[in-house]
Amino acid sequence: MQDLREAHGLSQRALARRAGISNALISLIEKEKTSPSVASLKKILDSFPVELSDFFAPRK
């Protein structure tokens, strides 16, 4: 997720604001200390032009 965030030029704080979740949660997810709920992941991905299904699609 960090790669996606950085590719769009967003800080953790900016992404958290866009997604309506805490900056601490973004940090924990990126450090792989926790996994987001489906609802939180959807909120995060809604901040980008990425569909939930595309996020899980195999990368080429």
PyMOL Python script that loads the backbone (N, CA, C, O; Angstrom):
from pymol import cmd

cmd.read_pdbstr("""\
ATOM      1  N   MET A   1       0.810  -1.179   0.000  1.00  0.00           N
ATOM      2  CA  MET A   1       0.000   0.000   0.000  1.00  0.00           C
ATOM      3  C   MET A   1       0.864   1.258   0.000  1.00  0.00           C
ATOM      4  O   MET A   1       0.479   2.277  -0.574  1.00  0.00           O
ATOM      5  N   GLN A   2       2.004   1.193   0.626  1.00  0.00           N
ATOM      6  CA  GLN A   2       2.897   2.350   0.661  1.00  0.00           C
ATOM      7  C   GLN A   2       3.308   2.749  -0.751  1.00  0.00           C
ATOM      8  O   GLN A   2       3.381   3.938  -1.062  1.00  0.00           O
ATOM      9  N   ASP A   3       3.576   1.766  -1.609  1.00  0.00           N
ATOM     10  CA  ASP A   3       3.960   2.077  -2.990  1.00  0.00           C
ATOM     11  C   ASP A   3       2.858   2.843  -3.707  1.00  0.00           C
ATOM     12  O   ASP A   3       3.126   3.802  -4.432  1.00  0.00           O
ATOM     13  N   LEU A   4       1.629   2.418  -3.503  1.00  0.00           N
ATOM     14  CA  LEU A   4       0.482   3.079  -4.134  1.00  0.00           C
ATOM     15  C   LEU A   4       0.354   4.509  -3.620  1.00  0.00           C
ATOM     16  O   LEU A   4       0.150   5.439  -4.400  1.00  0.00           O
ATOM     17  N   ARG A   5       0.472   4.676  -2.325  1.00  0.00           N
ATOM     18  CA  ARG A   5       0.368   6.009  -1.718  1.00  0.00           C
ATOM     19  C   ARG A   5       1.463   6.932  -2.243  1.00  0.00           C
ATOM     20  O   ARG A   5       1.195   8.068  -2.633  1.00  0.00           O
ATOM     21  N   GLU A   6       2.688   6.437  -2.249  1.00  0.00           N
ATOM     22  CA  GLU A   6       3.808   7.262  -2.706  1.00  0.00           C
ATOM     23  C   GLU A   6       3.737   7.553  -4.198  1.00  0.00           C
ATOM     24  O   GLU A   6       4.138   8.631  -4.634  1.00  0.00           O
ATOM     25  N   ALA A   7       3.232   6.609  -4.986  1.00  0.00           N
ATOM     26  CA  ALA A   7       3.079   6.830  -6.425  1.00  0.00           C
ATOM     27  C   ALA A   7       2.110   7.975  -6.714  1.00  0.00           C
ATOM     28  O   ALA A   7       2.194   8.628  -7.754  1.00  0.00           O
ATOM     29  N   HIS A   8       1.196   8.205  -5.784  1.00  0.00           N
ATOM     30  CA  HIS A   8       0.236   9.300  -5.946  1.00  0.00           C
ATOM     31  C   HIS A   8       0.645  10.550  -5.174  1.00  0.00           C
ATOM     32  O   HIS A   8      -0.126  11.503  -5.065  1.00  0.00           O
ATOM     33  N   GLY A   9       1.866  10.536  -4.641  1.00  0.00           N
ATOM     34  CA  GLY A   9       2.410  11.712  -3.980  1.00  0.00           C
ATOM     35  C   GLY A   9       1.711  12.095  -2.687  1.00  0.00           C
ATOM     36  O   GLY A   9       1.624  13.275  -2.345  1.00  0.00           O
ATOM     37  N   LEU A  10       1.214  11.100  -1.971  1.00  0.00           N
ATOM     38  CA  LEU A  10       0.496  11.387  -0.734  1.00  0.00           C
ATOM     39  C   LEU A  10       1.319  10.993   0.486  1.00  0.00           C
ATOM     40  O   LEU A  10       2.020   9.981   0.482  1.00  0.00           O
ATOM     41  N   SER A  11       1.223  11.795   1.509  1.00  0.00           N
ATOM     42  CA  SER A  11       1.801  11.421   2.804  1.00  0.00           C
ATOM     43  C   SER A  11       0.797  10.501   3.505  1.00  0.00           C
ATOM     44  O   SER A  11      -0.357  10.391   3.090  1.00  0.00           O
ATOM     45  N   GLN A  12       1.245   9.859   4.552  1.00  0.00           N
ATOM     46  CA  GLN A  12       0.325   9.032   5.331  1.00  0.00           C
ATOM     47  C   GLN A  12      -0.811   9.880   5.879  1.00  0.00           C
ATOM     48  O   GLN A  12      -1.969   9.464   5.866  1.00  0.00           O
ATOM     49  N   ARG A  13      -0.480  11.052   6.351  1.00  0.00           N
ATOM     50  CA  ARG A  13      -1.497  11.949   6.919  1.00  0.00           C
ATOM     51  C   ARG A  13      -2.532  12.362   5.875  1.00  0.00           C
ATOM     52  O   ARG A  13      -3.730  12.388   6.157  1.00  0.00           O
ATOM     53  N   ALA A  14      -2.064  12.686   4.666  1.00  0.00           N
ATOM     54  CA  ALA A  14      -2.985  13.099   3.598  1.00  0.00           C
ATOM     55  C   ALA A  14      -3.906  11.951   3.202  1.00  0.00           C
ATOM     56  O   ALA A  14      -5.099  12.157   2.985  1.00  0.00           O
ATOM     57  N   LEU A  15      -3.356  10.746   3.109  1.00  0.00           N
ATOM     58  CA  LEU A  15      -4.181   9.589   2.781  1.00  0.00           C
ATOM     59  C   LEU A  15      -5.201   9.325   3.881  1.00  0.00           C
ATOM     60  O   LEU A  15      -6.362   9.030   3.598  1.00  0.00           O
ATOM     61  N   ALA A  16      -4.775   9.429   5.118  1.00  0.00           N
ATOM     62  CA  ALA A  16      -5.690   9.215   6.241  1.00  0.00           C
ATOM     63  C   ALA A  16      -6.852  10.205   6.191  1.00  0.00           C
ATOM     64  O   ALA A  16      -8.003   9.829   6.411  1.00  0.00           O
ATOM     65  N   ARG A  17      -6.548  11.460   5.903  1.00  0.00           N
ATOM     66  CA  ARG A  17      -7.613  12.472   5.792  1.00  0.00           C
ATOM     67  C   ARG A  17      -8.566  12.136   4.665  1.00  0.00           C
ATOM     68  O   ARG A  17      -9.783  12.190   4.841  1.00  0.00           O
ATOM     69  N   ARG A  18      -8.022  11.789   3.503  1.00  0.00           N
ATOM     70  CA  ARG A  18      -8.863  11.439   2.345  1.00  0.00           C
ATOM     71  C   ARG A  18      -9.763  10.257   2.636  1.00  0.00           C
ATOM     72  O   ARG A  18     -10.932  10.239   2.252  1.00  0.00           O
ATOM     73  N   ALA A  19      -9.202   9.264   3.324  1.00  0.00           N
ATOM     74  CA  ALA A  19      -9.934   8.027   3.575  1.00  0.00           C
ATOM     75  C   ALA A  19     -10.843   8.108   4.801  1.00  0.00           C
ATOM     76  O   ALA A  19     -11.718   7.263   4.987  1.00  0.00           O
ATOM     77  N   GLY A  20     -10.635   9.118   5.628  1.00  0.00           N
ATOM     78  CA  GLY A  20     -11.452   9.253   6.826  1.00  0.00           C
ATOM     79  C   GLY A  20     -11.097   8.236   7.903  1.00  0.00           C
ATOM     80  O   GLY A  20     -11.950   7.807   8.680  1.00  0.00           O
ATOM     81  N   ILE A  21      -9.819   7.858   7.935  1.00  0.00           N
ATOM     82  CA  ILE A  21      -9.336   6.946   8.969  1.00  0.00           C
ATOM     83  C   ILE A  21      -8.114   7.573   9.627  1.00  0.00           C
ATOM     84  O   ILE A  21      -7.626   8.611   9.179  1.00  0.00           O
ATOM     85  N   SER A  22      -7.626   6.947  10.681  1.00  0.00           N
ATOM     86  CA  SER A  22      -6.518   7.563  11.413  1.00  0.00           C
ATOM     87  C   SER A  22      -5.176   7.360  10.709  1.00  0.00           C
ATOM     88  O   SER A  22      -4.947   6.368  10.017  1.00  0.00           O
ATOM     89  N   ASN A  23      -4.314   8.330  10.917  1.00  0.00           N
ATOM     90  CA  ASN A  23      -2.954   8.248  10.411  1.00  0.00           C
ATOM     91  C   ASN A  23      -2.242   7.052  11.043  1.00  0.00           C
ATOM     92  O   ASN A  23      -1.440   6.383  10.392  1.00  0.00           O
ATOM     93  N   ALA A  24      -2.543   6.792  12.311  1.00  0.00           N
ATOM     94  CA  ALA A  24      -1.925   5.661  13.009  1.00  0.00           C
ATOM     95  C   ALA A  24      -2.273   4.341  12.326  1.00  0.00           C
ATOM     96  O   ALA A  24      -1.424   3.455  12.232  1.00  0.00           O
ATOM     97  N   LEU A  25      -3.502   4.201  11.850  1.00  0.00           N
ATOM     98  CA  LEU A  25      -3.896   2.966  11.167  1.00  0.00           C
ATOM     99  C   LEU A  25      -3.130   2.810   9.860  1.00  0.00           C
ATOM    100  O   LEU A  25      -2.674   1.710   9.547  1.00  0.00           O
ATOM    101  N   ILE A  26      -2.978   3.872   9.100  1.00  0.00           N
ATOM    102  CA  ILE A  26      -2.204   3.817   7.857  1.00  0.00           C
ATOM    103  C   ILE A  26      -0.781   3.361   8.174  1.00  0.00           C
ATOM    104  O   ILE A  26      -0.235   2.495   7.489  1.00  0.00           O
ATOM    105  N   SER A  27      -0.193   3.935   9.196  1.00  0.00           N
ATOM    106  CA  SER A  27       1.166   3.583   9.584  1.00  0.00           C
ATOM    107  C   SER A  27       1.272   2.104   9.962  1.00  0.00           C
ATOM    108  O   SER A  27       2.192   1.416   9.520  1.00  0.00           O
ATOM    109  N   LEU A  28       0.348   1.621  10.768  1.00  0.00           N
ATOM    110  CA  LEU A  28       0.372   0.219  11.188  1.00  0.00           C
ATOM    111  C   LEU A  28       0.203  -0.734  10.008  1.00  0.00           C
ATOM    112  O   LEU A  28       0.850  -1.780   9.954  1.00  0.00           O
ATOM    113  N   ILE A  29      -0.660  -0.375   9.070  1.00  0.00           N
ATOM    114  CA  ILE A  29      -0.871  -1.206   7.877  1.00  0.00           C
ATOM    115  C   ILE A  29       0.416  -1.267   7.058  1.00  0.00           C
ATOM    116  O   ILE A  29       0.835  -2.341   6.626  1.00  0.00           O
ATOM    117  N   GLU A  30       1.037  -0.112   6.850  1.00  0.00           N
ATOM    118  CA  GLU A  30       2.258  -0.069   6.043  1.00  0.00           C
ATOM    119  C   GLU A  30       3.424  -0.794   6.709  1.00  0.00           C
ATOM    120  O   GLU A  30       4.290  -1.333   6.021  1.00  0.00           O
ATOM    121  N   LYS A  31       3.454  -0.813   8.021  1.00  0.00           N
ATOM    122  CA  LYS A  31       4.501  -1.530   8.743  1.00  0.00           C
ATOM    123  C   LYS A  31       4.159  -3.007   8.931  1.00  0.00           C
ATOM    124  O   LYS A  31       4.909  -3.760   9.552  1.00  0.00           O
ATOM    125  N   GLU A  32       3.008  -3.406   8.381  1.00  0.00           N
ATOM    126  CA  GLU A  32       2.510  -4.783   8.488  1.00  0.00           C
ATOM    127  C   GLU A  32       2.343  -5.221   9.936  1.00  0.00           C
ATOM    128  O   GLU A  32       2.565  -6.383  10.279  1.00  0.00           O
ATOM    129  N   LYS A  33       1.949  -4.274  10.777  1.00  0.00           N
ATOM    130  CA  LYS A  33       1.666  -4.557  12.184  1.00  0.00           C
ATOM    131  C   LYS A  33       0.194  -4.924  12.373  1.00  0.00           C
ATOM    132  O   LYS A  33      -0.179  -5.510  13.390  1.00  0.00           O
ATOM    133  N   THR A  34      -0.639  -4.579  11.391  1.00  0.00           N
ATOM    134  CA  THR A  34      -2.054  -4.908  11.415  1.00  0.00           C
ATOM    135  C   THR A  34      -2.552  -5.005   9.988  1.00  0.00           C
ATOM    136  O   THR A  34      -1.933  -4.491   9.057  1.00  0.00           O
ATOM    137  N   SER A  35      -3.670  -5.669   9.837  1.00  0.00           N
ATOM    138  CA  SER A  35      -4.330  -5.747   8.531  1.00  0.00           C
ATOM    139  C   SER A  35      -5.607  -4.924   8.597  1.00  0.00           C
ATOM    140  O   SER A  35      -6.313  -4.949   9.605  1.00  0.00           O
ATOM    141  N   PRO A  36      -5.903  -4.199   7.537  1.00  0.00           N
ATOM    142  CA  PRO A  36      -7.119  -3.397   7.569  1.00  0.00           C
ATOM    143  C   PRO A  36      -8.361  -4.283   7.430  1.00  0.00           C
ATOM    144  O   PRO A  36      -8.320  -5.350   6.817  1.00  0.00           O
ATOM    145  N   SER A  37      -9.437  -3.823   8.002  1.00  0.00           N
ATOM    146  CA  SER A  37     -10.716  -4.487   7.750  1.00  0.00           C
ATOM    147  C   SER A  37     -11.078  -4.239   6.291  1.00  0.00           C
ATOM    148  O   SER A  37     -10.495  -3.371   5.641  1.00  0.00           O
ATOM    149  N   VAL A  38     -12.019  -4.983   5.788  1.00  0.00           N
ATOM    150  CA  VAL A  38     -12.468  -4.771   4.408  1.00  0.00           C
ATOM    151  C   VAL A  38     -13.012  -3.351   4.261  1.00  0.00           C
ATOM    152  O   VAL A  38     -12.775  -2.692   3.249  1.00  0.00           O
ATOM    153  N   ALA A  39     -13.731  -2.893   5.259  1.00  0.00           N
ATOM    154  CA  ALA A  39     -14.303  -1.541   5.202  1.00  0.00           C
ATOM    155  C   ALA A  39     -13.200  -0.480   5.156  1.00  0.00           C
ATOM    156  O   ALA A  39     -13.285   0.471   4.379  1.00  0.00           O
ATOM    157  N   SER A  40     -12.169  -0.642   5.985  1.00  0.00           N
ATOM    158  CA  SER A  40     -11.062   0.323   5.975  1.00  0.00           C
ATOM    159  C   SER A  40     -10.298   0.269   4.668  1.00  0.00           C
ATOM    160  O   SER A  40      -9.925   1.307   4.123  1.00  0.00           O
ATOM    161  N   LEU A  41     -10.061  -0.935   4.156  1.00  0.00           N
ATOM    162  CA  LEU A  41      -9.363  -1.069   2.882  1.00  0.00           C
ATOM    163  C   LEU A  41     -10.152  -0.404   1.770  1.00  0.00           C
ATOM    164  O   LEU A  41      -9.570   0.256   0.909  1.00  0.00           O
ATOM    165  N   LYS A  42     -11.457  -0.565   1.773  1.00  0.00           N
ATOM    166  CA  LYS A  42     -12.312   0.066   0.758  1.00  0.00           C
ATOM    167  C   LYS A  42     -12.190   1.586   0.854  1.00  0.00           C
ATOM    168  O   LYS A  42     -12.086   2.259  -0.172  1.00  0.00           O
ATOM    169  N   LYS A  43     -12.201   2.132   2.064  1.00  0.00           N
ATOM    170  CA  LYS A  43     -12.064   3.584   2.240  1.00  0.00           C
ATOM    171  C   LYS A  43     -10.720   4.072   1.694  1.00  0.00           C
ATOM    172  O   LYS A  43     -10.644   5.111   1.039  1.00  0.00           O
ATOM    173  N   ILE A  44      -9.676   3.315   1.970  1.00  0.00           N
ATOM    174  CA  ILE A  44      -8.340   3.692   1.489  1.00  0.00           C
ATOM    175  C   ILE A  44      -8.302   3.650  -0.034  1.00  0.00           C
ATOM    176  O   ILE A  44      -7.842   4.598  -0.670  1.00  0.00           O
ATOM    177  N   LEU A  45      -8.778   2.565  -0.616  1.00  0.00           N
ATOM    178  CA  LEU A  45      -8.711   2.424  -2.072  1.00  0.00           C
ATOM    179  C   LEU A  45      -9.626   3.401  -2.791  1.00  0.00           C
ATOM    180  O   LEU A  45      -9.368   3.749  -3.943  1.00  0.00           O
ATOM    181  N   ASP A  46     -10.691   3.850  -2.134  1.00  0.00           N
ATOM    182  CA  ASP A  46     -11.559   4.873  -2.732  1.00  0.00           C
ATOM    183  C   ASP A  46     -10.822   6.193  -2.901  1.00  0.00           C
ATOM    184  O   ASP A  46     -11.277   7.065  -3.641  1.00  0.00           O
ATOM    185  N   SER A  47      -9.689   6.351  -2.225  1.00  0.00           N
ATOM    186  CA  SER A  47      -8.878   7.562  -2.346  1.00  0.00           C
ATOM    187  C   SER A  47      -8.023   7.556  -3.607  1.00  0.00           C
ATOM    188  O   SER A  47      -7.410   8.566  -3.955  1.00  0.00           O
ATOM    189  N   PHE A  48      -7.984   6.425  -4.284  1.00  0.00           N
ATOM    190  CA  PHE A  48      -7.193   6.253  -5.500  1.00  0.00           C
ATOM    191  C   PHE A  48      -8.090   5.770  -6.629  1.00  0.00           C
ATOM    192  O   PHE A  48      -9.213   5.329  -6.384  1.00  0.00           O
ATOM    193  N   PRO A  49      -7.609   5.848  -7.856  1.00  0.00           N
ATOM    194  CA  PRO A  49      -8.380   5.262  -8.967  1.00  0.00           C
ATOM    195  C   PRO A  49      -8.112   3.756  -9.053  1.00  0.00           C
ATOM    196  O   PRO A  49      -7.665   3.258 -10.086  1.00  0.00           O
ATOM    197  N   VAL A  50      -8.389   3.039  -7.959  1.00  0.00           N
ATOM    198  CA  VAL A  50      -8.126   1.602  -7.893  1.00  0.00           C
ATOM    199  C   VAL A  50      -9.355   0.910  -7.324  1.00  0.00           C
ATOM    200  O   VAL A  50      -9.873   1.299  -6.277  1.00  0.00           O
ATOM    201  N   GLU A  51      -9.810  -0.107  -8.018  1.00  0.00           N
ATOM    202  CA  GLU A  51     -10.924  -0.916  -7.527  1.00  0.00           C
ATOM    203  C   GLU A  51     -10.396  -1.964  -6.562  1.00  0.00           C
ATOM    204  O   GLU A  51      -9.239  -2.373  -6.659  1.00  0.00           O
ATOM    205  N   LEU A  52     -11.225  -2.396  -5.644  1.00  0.00           N
ATOM    206  CA  LEU A  52     -10.843  -3.414  -4.678  1.00  0.00           C
ATOM    207  C   LEU A  52     -10.373  -4.682  -5.383  1.00  0.00           C
ATOM    208  O   LEU A  52      -9.378  -5.282  -4.976  1.00  0.00           O
ATOM    209  N   SER A  53     -11.073  -5.092  -6.426  1.00  0.00           N
ATOM    210  CA  SER A  53     -10.687  -6.305  -7.164  1.00  0.00           C
ATOM    211  C   SER A  53      -9.343  -6.137  -7.861  1.00  0.00           C
ATOM    212  O   SER A  53      -8.562  -7.086  -7.932  1.00  0.00           O
ATOM    213  N   ASP A  54      -9.063  -4.941  -8.376  1.00  0.00           N
ATOM    214  CA  ASP A  54      -7.778  -4.684  -9.034  1.00  0.00           C
ATOM    215  C   ASP A  54      -6.622  -4.714  -8.036  1.00  0.00           C
ATOM    216  O   ASP A  54      -5.510  -5.120  -8.374  1.00  0.00           O
ATOM    217  N   PHE A  55      -6.890  -4.286  -6.817  1.00  0.00           N
ATOM    218  CA  PHE A  55      -5.855  -4.270  -5.787  1.00  0.00           C
ATOM    219  C   PHE A  55      -5.347  -5.683  -5.509  1.00  0.00           C
ATOM    220  O   PHE A  55      -4.165  -5.880  -5.227  1.00  0.00           O
ATOM    221  N   PHE A  56      -6.249  -6.667  -5.591  1.00  0.00           N
ATOM    222  CA  PHE A  56      -5.887  -8.043  -5.307  1.00  0.00           C
ATOM    223  C   PHE A  56      -5.502  -8.845  -6.550  1.00  0.00           C
ATOM    224  O   PHE A  56      -5.108 -10.006  -6.441  1.00  0.00           O
ATOM    225  N   ALA A  57      -5.614  -8.237  -7.720  1.00  0.00           N
ATOM    226  CA  ALA A  57      -5.257  -8.935  -8.955  1.00  0.00           C
ATOM    227  C   ALA A  57      -3.755  -9.172  -8.994  1.00  0.00           C
ATOM    228  O   ALA A  57      -2.983  -8.346  -8.505  1.00  0.00           O
ATOM    229  N   PRO A  58      -3.330 -10.303  -9.576  1.00  0.00           N
ATOM    230  CA  PRO A  58      -1.891 -10.552  -9.687  1.00  0.00           C
ATOM    231  C   PRO A  58      -1.190  -9.450 -10.471  1.00  0.00           C
ATOM    232  O   PRO A  58      -1.688  -8.985 -11.497  1.00  0.00           O
ATOM    233  N   ARG A  59      -0.046  -9.045  -9.979  1.00  0.00           N
ATOM    234  CA  ARG A  59       0.731  -8.004 -10.667  1.00  0.00           C
ATOM    235  C   ARG A  59       1.608  -8.652 -11.732  1.00  0.00           C
ATOM    236  O   ARG A  59       2.156  -9.737 -11.539  1.00  0.00           O
ATOM    237  N   LYS A  60       1.725  -7.965 -12.845  1.00  0.00           N
ATOM    238  CA  LYS A  60       2.512  -8.502 -13.967  1.00  0.00           C
ATOM    239  C   LYS A  60       3.884  -7.892 -13.988  1.00  0.00           C
ATOM    240  O   LYS A  60       4.691  -8.219 -14.858  1.00  0.00           O
TER     241      LYS A  60
END
""", "prot")
cmd.dss("prot")
cmd.show_as("cartoon", "prot")
cmd.util.cbc("prot")
cmd.orient("prot")
